[in-house]
């Protein structure tokens, strides 16, 4: 047999009991490994959340500065357009 028991190791109840005990040991080991994996995963995810929050804050700050620069560019574009219009009015003798 493949579980390490020979055919003459005793009654079938004993062989089943031995196999069940081995199975229980393996399940206990798997449960312990799973608990360790969960705790490691939780710690990794908390670190990942911190990094994502930091990245989000930096991106929001960057977008805010871009909005300010775009608004400043709009003001300069309006000033330049007004100046060009003034030059055109003067050049075409509209005033």
C-alpha positions, 0 to 999 in steps of 0.5 A, a space after each residue: 500500500 502507498 501509505 507506508 502500511 503493510 497488509 499485515 499491520 493489523 485490522 482495517 480499523 487500525 489502519 484507517 485510524 493511523 491514516 486519519 491521524 496522519 491526515 489530521 496532522 497534515 490538516 493542522 499543518 496546512 491550517 497553521 501555514 494558512 494563518 501565517 500566510 494570512 498575517 503576512 498578507 495583511 501586513 503586506 496589504 497595509 504597507 501597500 495601502 500606505 504606499 497607495 495613499 502616499 501616491 494618491 496624495 502626491 498625484 492630487 498635489 501635482 494635479 492641483 499645481 497643474 490646474 493653477 498653471 493652466 489657470 495662469 496660462 489662461 490669464 496670460 492668453 487673455 492679456 495677450 489677446 487683449 493686447 493684440 486686439 488693441 494693436 489691431 484697433 490702433 493699426 486699422 484706425 478703428 479708434 
